[in-house]
Amino acid sequence: MPNAYIIEVQDRTAGIVTHDNRSFRFFSAERIFDSLEGREFRSARDAERAAKALLEKQRHLVALLGAAAA
């Protein structure tokens, strides 16, 4: 089994996760995903889901702010 996986979300590299005997630790590749930096996940798929949710939340907030400014 590989010890590291690249996490990509919507054609963006969110970061990588490294696997040890207990968990998968996330390392951010883009500033938008920095809040996940160092966080431990049960699986690489869980890390991917968290990165996807974070990106969707960010895009939703940007859309709301854009609508409020209009």
Backbone as CSV, one residue per row, in Angstrom:
resi,resn,N_x,N_y,N_z,CA_x,CA_y,CA_z,C_x,C_y,C_z
1,MET,0.843,-1.181,0.000,0.000,0.000,0.000,0.888,1.243,0.000
2,PRO,0.584,2.228,-0.854,1.361,3.487,-0.849,1.233,4.201,0.493
3,ASN,2.235,4.996,0.803,2.219,5.753,2.056,1.703,7.168,1.889
4,ALA,1.487,7.623,0.652,1.010,8.980,0.411,0.063,8.994,-0.781
5,TYR,-0.928,9.860,-0.701,-1.908,10.015,-1.765,-2.107,11.491,-2.046
6,ILE,-2.267,11.832,-3.311,-2.599,13.194,-3.705,-4.109,13.336,-3.621
7,ILE,-4.560,14.421,-3.026,-5.991,14.705,-2.919,-6.312,15.821,-3.902
8,GLU,-7.163,15.526,-4.869,-7.595,16.510,-5.862,-9.097,16.706,-5.760
9,VAL,-9.505,17.963,-5.854,-10.926,18.322,-5.770,-11.226,19.296,-6.894
10,GLN,-12.146,18.947,-7.744,-12.573,19.810,-8.847,-11.370,20.373,-9.618
11,ASP,-10.493,19.497,-10.046,-9.303,19.851,-10.833,-8.297,20.722,-10.087
12,ARG,-8.361,20.718,-8.759,-7.388,21.445,-7.943,-6.680,20.460,-7.033
13,THR,-5.400,20.664,-6.862,-4.665,19.830,-5.920,-4.850,20.425,-4.531
14,ALA,-5.606,19.717,-3.707,-5.875,20.193,-2.352,-4.678,19.947,-1.449
15,GLY,-4.041,18.802,-1.618,-2.890,18.464,-0.796,-2.558,17.000,-0.933
16,ILE,-1.804,16.519,0.026,-1.504,15.098,0.087,-1.860,14.587,1.473
17,VAL,-2.096,13.297,1.559,-2.232,12.650,2.861,-1.158,11.573,2.941
18,THR,-0.566,11.469,4.103,0.409,10.415,4.351,-0.192,9.443,5.349
19,HIS,0.121,8.193,5.158,-0.453,7.148,5.996,0.586,6.613,6.952
20,ASP,0.203,6.523,8.221,1.023,5.798,9.179,0.171,4.619,9.668
21,ASN,0.512,4.015,10.720,-0.239,2.837,11.179,-1.621,3.160,11.723
22,ARG,-1.861,4.417,12.067,-3.123,4.781,12.697,-4.056,5.598,11.824
23,SER,-3.500,6.524,11.039,-4.354,7.499,10.376,-3.697,8.039,9.111
24,PHE,-4.435,8.925,8.445,-3.949,9.649,7.277,-3.855,11.117,7.667
25,ARG,-2.687,11.702,7.546,-2.474,13.108,7.909,-2.441,13.955,6.641
26,PHE,-3.184,15.075,6.674,-3.333,15.956,5.519,-2.277,17.057,5.533
27,PHE,-1.700,17.327,4.344,-0.772,18.446,4.146,-1.275,19.268,2.967
28,SER,-1.584,20.511,3.222,-2.206,21.392,2.241,-1.270,21.782,1.111
29,ALA,-1.830,21.842,-0.100,-1.069,22.297,-1.273,-1.497,23.698,-1.704
30,GLU,-2.664,24.134,-1.260,-3.180,25.464,-1.586,-3.703,26.122,-0.319
31,ARG,-3.587,27.428,-0.288,-3.985,28.182,0.903,-5.429,27.915,1.333
32,ILE,-6.311,27.738,0.373,-7.721,27.530,0.697,-7.940,26.278,1.564
33,PHE,-7.006,25.339,1.496,-7.138,24.095,2.247,-6.290,24.079,3.523
34,ASP,-5.697,25.205,3.861,-4.804,25.273,5.024,-5.488,24.906,6.341
35,SER,-6.785,25.093,6.445,-7.465,24.749,7.702,-7.465,23.239,7.954
36,LEU,-7.170,22.455,6.933,-7.079,21.000,7.097,-5.653,20.539,7.408
37,GLU,-4.703,21.454,7.349,-3.286,21.134,7.551,-3.062,20.403,8.877
38,GLY,-2.425,19.238,8.789,-2.096,18.468,9.986,-3.227,17.634,10.546
39,ARG,-4.407,17.800,10.014,-5.568,17.050,10.526,-5.438,15.576,10.166
40,GLU,-5.865,14.716,11.080,-5.811,13.279,10.854,-7.185,12.755,10.438
41,PHE,-7.166,11.841,9.484,-8.397,11.226,8.966,-8.279,9.714,9.044
42,ARG,-9.425,9.048,9.069,-9.440,7.585,9.105,-9.071,6.977,7.765
43,SER,-9.303,7.725,6.676,-8.987,7.217,5.341,-8.652,8.380,4.421
44,ALA,-8.026,8.054,3.290,-7.752,9.079,2.279,-9.066,9.622,1.725
45,ARG,-10.073,8.770,1.600,-11.387,9.196,1.112,-12.020,10.212,2.059
46,ASP,-11.860,10.031,3.366,-12.377,11.006,4.336,-11.693,12.362,4.167
47,ALA,-10.399,12.347,3.917,-9.665,13.595,3.682,-10.168,14.266,2.410
48,GLU,-10.411,13.488,1.377,-10.935,14.036,0.125,-12.310,14.664,0.336
49,ARG,-13.154,13.989,1.092,-14.491,14.538,1.387,-14.398,15.859,2.148
50,ALA,-13.488,15.935,3.105,-13.311,17.171,3.879,-12.818,18.305,2.988
51,ALA,-11.895,18.014,2.094,-11.384,19.035,1.172,-12.490,19.499,0.227
52,LYS,-13.291,18.569,-0.256,-14.400,18.923,-1.151,-15.420,19.803,-0.424
53,ALA,-15.765,19.444,0.800,-16.720,20.230,1.585,-16.184,21.630,1.850
54,LEU,-14.906,21.728,2.142,-14.287,23.035,2.396,-14.331,23.911,1.152
55,LEU,-14.016,23.349,-0.002,-14.047,24.112,-1.250,-15.468,24.548,-1.583
56,GLU,-16.429,23.668,-1.404,-17.826,24.025,-1.674,-18.304,25.123,-0.730
57,LYS,-17.914,25.048,0.531,-18.284,26.083,1.504,-17.688,27.428,1.106
58,GLN,-16.414,27.411,0.701,-15.744,28.642,0.283,-16.428,29.256,-0.933
59,ARG,-16.753,28.425,-1.914,-17.415,28.926,-3.122,-18.797,29.478,-2.807
60,HIS,-19.493,28.843,-1.869,-20.817,29.323,-1.469,-20.697,30.700,-0.801
61,LEU,-19.711,30.863,0.072,-19.507,32.150,0.748,-19.148,33.247,-0.239
62,VAL,-18.314,32.938,-1.215,-17.932,33.919,-2.235,-19.169,34.330,-3.038
63,ALA,-20.013,33.366,-3.378,-21.231,33.662,-4.121,-22.166,34.561,-3.302
64,LEU,-22.285,34.283,-2.007,-23.133,35.099,-1.146,-22.602,36.531,-1.041
65,LEU,-21.307,36.658,-0.869,-20.714,37.988,-0.772,-20.860,38.759,-2.082
66,GLY,-20.731,38.069,-3.195,-20.907,38.697,-4.495,-22.326,39.182,-4.696
67,ALA,-23.294,38.376,-4.263,-24.697,38.752,-4.381,-25.027,39.929,-3.457
68,ALA,-24.425,39.942,-2.273,-24.677,41.024,-1.323,-24.089,42.345,-1.826
69,ALA,-22.981,42.270,-2.547,-22.328,43.484,-3.057,-23.047,44.064,-4.266
70,ALA,-23.840,43.236,-4.922,-24.527,43.680,-6.143,-25.708,44.555,-5.865
